[in-house]
Amino acid sequence: MLALILDDAELNNLLVVQALKPVPDCEPVEFTCPVAALAFLRANVAQIGIAITDYDMPGMTGIEFIAAAREVEGFAHVPVVMVTSMDQRAIRRQALDAGATDFLGKPFDPAEIRARVTNLMKISHAHRQEQDRAAWLAREVAAAVSVIEAREREIIDLLMRAAEHRDTDTGNHIARVSTYVGIIARNLGFDDEHCRLLSLASTMHDVGKIGVPDAILLKRGALSVEERGEMEKHAERGRRILEGSTSNVVRLAAEIAASHHERWDGTGYPAGLSGAAIPLSGRIVAVADVFDALVSERPYKAAWPLEKARALLSENAGSHFDPACVAAFLAGWGEVERQCQLLAA
């Protein structure tokens, strides 16, 4: 590792360099200009194992150098030794506040320099090894999580493929709803990971329709009261299919399946929840689901124009829909229009 040595007196630098020659794995790099030393430090921070600086230098004191060095990313734990006289207590306190690790006194004692630098370099080396191990562990964890997420995604895709056999538009519908859910979630201020989970979980919102008879699911025209009651069972049926999982995304999907047909005014199903008692995930999916149903052709209806569907959402904000979710959806209207064009292509 490199040992950065900074003193405006070249003779002092030479004395320190000579003292460090027997120290293993230590390559001294000397500077007489603090600005040049700081520039070198910034460019080679990963290779520097220790820094030794004088206090009294033109243009920048040793304390100022230490403070600037500590602001460099990756240098926070590198030992820094300041050279001072033993009676400069106030300077030493300031140096400690700035980030100094240890001190060397003048005149130099080569044996003391070697002992202090050897010990501090060992500490620096151990810290870097710990950092490398932590980075390796982080990479391994990320790789393992990626594998789990891919398998989870595969299982969900298989489940949704089973649903597609009941309704040829189901696959396209869940893709569009998932996209709209992401738009709403982002505009509500959720972070990327939560947006991803919501979008993925929303693809299972209608999984309960697996149990709805074809005669009802594919019927052209209005449903009878009895048929409507059977159709509405899909929300509770979806919850039962998905609940109890150890997967965060599947548990979220169970919540969505059970709540995406609840209405803000309490007139929805299956539980008649209202307002904030409805899980936010269900309120988000309700907007995305209804919008896509309106602008899509179904056996019982023609597709609505986008602006007509937008107007219905606005009119029903505060009755059917959470007003905040509608506002978040409409805030991304330009993206909604683009996605509608892409998904229809």
N, C-alpha and C positions, 0 to 999 in steps of 0.2 A: 504494500500500500504506500501511497505518497504521503510524505510529511512536508506540509507547507510551512516554510520558515520566512517570517517577515520582520525585517529590521532595516532602517534606513542606513545603518552603518555596516558596510560590507565585511569588515573584520569580525563583527559579532556573528553575522551569518556564517562566516567561515568556521568560527569556533564551534558553533552548534552542529554544522555539517560534519566536522571532524569527529565530534563526540558521538554522533549517531551512526558512524560507519560500521561499528560492530553489531548494531541492532539488526536482527534478522527481519526479512520482509519489510524493509523500511527504505524508501527511496526519497532522499531529501530534494525538495525543489525550493530554491531561495528567491526572494524578492526584496528589493529596496523601496519599491513604490506600492503603497496600499491599494491604489486604484487598479494597478496591474495584477496584484495578488488576488483582489476580489473578482476580477474578470476571469482569471484562471480558475478560481474556485468554482464559479458558476458553470464554467464549461466542463469541469472535470470532477464534479462533486462526488460521483460514484466511486472514484479511485482514491479519494483523500481519506486517510485514516486518522490524521491528527493535524492540528494547526498550532504553530508557535508564533506569537506576535509580541513585539515590543510595545510599550505604551506611548512613549514620546516620539512622534514622527511628524514631519511636515505634511500639511494638507488633511490628514485624518489621524486621529489618535487610535491607539489600540482598542480602546473601548468602543469607539465608533465603528472600527473594523469588525469587531466581534458582533455588535448589534446588527450590522448589515449582513454579515455572514449567516447569522441565525435565521434571517428571513429567506435564505435560499432553500428551496424545496430539496429535501433529502439531507440537509446538513444539521438538522436539529439535534441529533444524538452523537455527532462527531466531537471528540474531546478537543478543547481549545485551551492552550496554556498561555498565560500572559507573563512576560518578563518584567518584573518590578523590583524596586528596593524593598527590603523588609519593613522599613518604617513608613511606607506609603499606604497606610491602612484605609484612608478614605478612597483612594484610587482602587484598591483591591475590592472594597465593598461595591463600588460602581461597576467594576468588571464582573463581579459575580451576578449583579442584577442584569447585566447585558448578556450573560450566558457563558462566562468563563468557567472552565472545569477545574483548573489547577494553576499554580504559580511557580515560576522559577525566579530565584534571586540573583542579583549581580553582586560581585563578579561570578562568572559561570564556574560551576563545578562539573566537569565532564561526567564523572561517575553518577552524580545526581541527575543530570540530563538523561543519561542512558536508562537509569532505573525508572524514572518517572515516565519517560516516553515508552519504554518496553511495557510497563503495566497498563498504561492508557491505550496503547495499540492493541493489546490483548482484549481489553474491554470493547474497543471499537470493532475488532474482528468478530467477537462473539455476538455483538449486536447486529452486525451485517448478516451473519449466519442465521440469526433468528428472523431477521427480515426476509431473507431468501426462503426460509422454511415456511414462514407465514404466507408469502406470495405463492409458493408451491401448493400449500394447503388450499388457498383460495381458488387457485386454478382447478385443483382436483374436485373441490366442492361444486364449483360452477359446472364442470363437466358432468358430474353425477346428477346434478339438478337438471341439466339439459337433457340427459337420457331419460330421467323420470318424466319430465314434461313432454318429451316426444312420445313416450309410451302412453301417457295420459291422453294426449291429443289423438293418438291412434285409436284408443278405446272409445273415445267420444265420437270419432269419425265413424267407427263401426256401428255404434249405437244409432247415430243419425242416418247411416245408410239403411239400417233396418226400417227406420221410420219412412224413408223415401219410397220403400216398396208399397206403402199405403197411399202415398200422394206424390205424384211425379214432381210437383213444385216445391215440396218440402225442403229439398237441398238448397235450391236457389233462395227460398224464403229465409232460411236460417242464416245464410251467408249475408244477405242484405240486412237483416235485423242486427246481426253481429257488428256490421260496419256502422250502422246508425247508433248502436249502443256506444261504440267507441267514441263517436263524435260528441254525443251527449256527455259522457263521462269526462272527457277532456275539458269540455267547456264548463263543467261543474267544478273543475280544479283537481280532479284525481291525478295521481302520479301515473307514470307509464305502466308500472307493474299492476296497479289496481285496474287500470283500463284494460289491460290484457286479460286479466282474470274475469272481469265482467263480460267482455266480448266473447271469451271462450265459453263461460258458463251460460250465456244467453242462447247459445246454439241448442241447448237442451230444453228450452222453455216449453216446447210442445210435445215432449217425448211421451206424455200421457195419452196422446191421440192414437198411440199404437193399439189401445183397447177400444177405440170407437169403431163401430161397425161401418163397413164401406158404404152401406146404403145411406148412412147419415153423413159420413165424411165427404162423400163425392156427390151428394144430392144437388141437383140443379133446382134452384128456387128456394123459397123460405122453408125453414124447419118448423115442424109442429111443436107445441109446448112440450110434449114428451121427448121429442127428438132433441130439442134445445137442452132439456134437462140432462139427457145422456151425454151430449157434447160437452156440457159444462163440467162433467165429472173428470175431464182430462186434467184439470188443474190439480185436484187432490190426488188423482192417480199418478201424475208425474212426480209429485212430492214423495209419495210412497215408494216409487221406483228408485228414487235418487237418495233419499234420506239415509242416514246411518253410515255413510261413506267416511273413510279416513282422509279422503282427498278434499283439500280446501275448495277447489273449483267445483267438485261435484256437490259438496254441501251448499255452496253458493247457488248452484243450479237448482237444487231442491227448493231453496227459498224463492228463487225466481219463478219456478214452475207453479208454486202454490200461490203466488201473489201478483202475477202480471195481469190478471183479469180483475183485480180489485180496482175500485174507482175512488178518486179523491173525495167524493161526496158520500161515500159509504154504500152506494147502490150496486157495487160489483159483487163478484163471487170468487172463492167459495165461502169466505168468512165474513163478508160485509164490513171489512176494515175501512177506515177513513183516514184522510190526512196523513200525518207523520206516523201513525200506527202501521201503515203499509211500509214494508221494508223498502229502502231507497232503491235497491236493485230491481225490485218489481215495478216501482214507479218509472224507472228509466226504461225498462223493457216494454212497458205498456205503451209509451209514446212511439218507440221504434216499431213495435209489432203492429199497432193500429195503422201507422203511416204506411208501412209496407203493404198491409192488407188492402188499404184504400187504392194505392197506385198500381196494384197487381190485378191481373185478370184472374177471376175465380170461376168455378162452375156456375155460381149463382149471380155473378155480376161482371160488368166490364171494368176495366182499369180507369181510375179517375186521373184527370190531369194533375200535375204536381201542385199547381197553385190552388186548386180546389181542395186538395188534401191538406195543404198548409193552412188554408182558411179554417178548416174544421178543427185542426189542432188548436189554433188560436181561440176559436169560439168556445172550445170545451176546456180550456185551461182554467182550473179552479172548480170544475164540476167533475168531468171524467178524469182529467190529468192533473198531476202536480204542476203548478204554474212554473216553478223553477226548472223542471225538466223540459217543458215546452220551450221556455226561453233559451235554454242551453242548446236545444235542437235547432231552433231558428237562428241562433247566433252562428251556427255553422252551415247556414243554408247553401252558400256557394259550394261547399264541399259535398253537401247532400245531392245537389244537382249533378255534380261531376260523377259521384258514385252511382247515381241512378243511370247515367249514360253508360258508364263502364260496365255495370252489372247487367245492363240490358243488351250489351253488345254480344 
